[in-house]
Amino acid sequence: MQNKSQWPKTIKDAAERVIAKMSEEDKQIFRTTQSDELARFQFGIGVFIRTKFGLNAGNAALMKACALTQQQGDAYNIFYQDDPDSASGVIIEAIWHQLRRAA
């Protein structure tokens, strides 16, 4: 059973935790991937993110943070907040941006 108090609450924290576990080879693969190809990571690292960070188990803070990236005016998309796959996609994109900035 996971300790819910250890779940990341922000996209930045989630991205940093994943990057800390990545090999240099995996980081390079991420850096060289084009933005329109990031979905390919949903079945590997995306599963890890959804499982370990509680996106499938009630991490409301991180789900809301991911949903807020999809703002339309002042309101965020309620349906997006309930979609762990989309939330992990936001985190994958944050990982990608962070690794490319660090290169």
N, C-alpha and C positions, 0 to 999 in steps of 0.2 A: 504494500500500500504506500502511495506517495504521501509525502508530507506537504500538504497544501500551503503551509506557511513559507515554503521554499520556492514556490512557483514565481517566475518573473511576472511583474505587473506592467512593465513597459516593453515596447518593441525594441528599444535600444538594449535593455538588459537581456532580453531573449536572444537577440542577435549576437551580443558579446559572449554569451554563454556557449552558443553553438560554435562560434569562431574559435573559442578557446579549446574546443575538443577536436577541431579539424586538423588534419595533417597538412603539411605545406603543399603536397600534391593536390589535395582536395581544394585548398584555397586557390591554387592556380587554375584548376578546372573552373571554379566559380568565376574568377576574374575574366577568363577568356570566353565565357558563355555570353551570348547576345541576350538582351533583355527579353526578346520575344521567345526565347527558348528556356526561360526559367521554370516553366511548368514541368519540365523533365525531372526536377528535383522533388516533386510532390510525393513520389512513391518511395523515396529513400529518406532524405533529411526531413521532408514534410511529415512523414509518419512519426519520426522521432520527436519533432516539435509538438505535434498534436498530442502525443502520448505523454511525454516527459514534462511538458509545460501545462498540462491540464486543459487543453483546449476542448477535449472531448469529455471533460469531467468537472466542469464548473469554474474554470478560471475566468470569472466575469471581468475582472480588471483588465486582463490582457485581451480578451475578446472585444471589450469596449474600445481599448486603445487602437486595435486593428480596425474596428468599424469606423472610428473617427477619422481615419485616413481617407475614407470614402465620402467625405462631407459633401453635401449638396446644400449650400446656404448654411443656416445655423443648425440644421437637423442632420443626424446621421441615419444611415439606412438600417432600420430595425432588422430586416432580413439578413443583412450582412453580418450583424452582430451574432446571429445564431448559426453561422456557417464556419465550422473549424477549418475546413479545407481552404476557404478564402482567407481566413485569418493567418494560417500558416504560409500562404502565398505572400501576404504582406511582410511577414518576418523573413522569408526567403529573399524577397526583393531588398529588404533592409540589409541583410547579410551581403548581398551582391554589391550594393552601393558602398558599404563600409569597406569591403575588400578592395574595390576598385579605387577608392579614395586613398587607401593605404599603400597602393602599388607605386 
